[in-house]
């Protein structure tokens, strides 16, 4: 039994292992996956001295609790939440030492959706197609965490950062997504196109790592029927039969038959990872701004 490991005491609603993902395999039907909020995953890795490609834990809403078998340095970022070690409050957004056998508890979010937990040495589960990421759509990578699971850790290579706290963007009070129209915007009526970029939607509670679903005005089609399946990219805004836009996130399918009205600017997607249900969403035509 190795002492470089974490024992999962409380898995939380949905906690997965994530790194920078496995892009480049869409031709095999494999999504890229990876952390939804990649800047935050890179930040918490930097705080504990890991390289940016090291695997971290991505928590959802109510956090998780783990017990390291050896002394480790951890950092928690993303959605603000209380963090404690053996019941004692410790810093969020900064490196913290957790002694061997102590309980690190990452609590429920105060705002936002997803937290990121980096551990010195990184989560060292076996990579699949070059990535340690859990992919909820294809099932590749390690399964979501369960109580009692044991996660191996890598060997730390660098000293943790010397900071009191690292600034991070707050979860969005309003999610503004810049979009480039197309490739199938001609499948929608002129009124639907105006509605898409002028009305406010809200994040649906049915959202997940595959897509951010919205609630709001339906977009009417000008062309009936279905497309032959075609390639889907990260940030594609697909419109299913109910007319409500869906923004594809990291675990999105690589093909689809519903028309894509627009594609979200990649720089706006990390904020989408932290947009809680009910958050207002506006789509802005990037070509006009």
Secondary structure, DSSP 8 states (H G I E B T S, - for coil): --SSEEEEEE--SS-EEE-S--TT-GGGT------SSHHHHHHHHHHHT--TTS-EEEEESS-EEEEESS-EEEEEEES-EEEEETTEEE-SSS-EEE-TT-EEEEEEESSSSEEEEEETT-B----BTTB----TTT--SS----TT-EEEB----S-----S--------SEEEEEEEE-SSGGGB-HHHHHHHHHS-EEE-TT--SSEEEEES----BSS-S----EE--TTEEEE-TT--EEEE-TT--SEESS-EEEEE-GGGHHHHHT--TT-EEEEEEGGG-
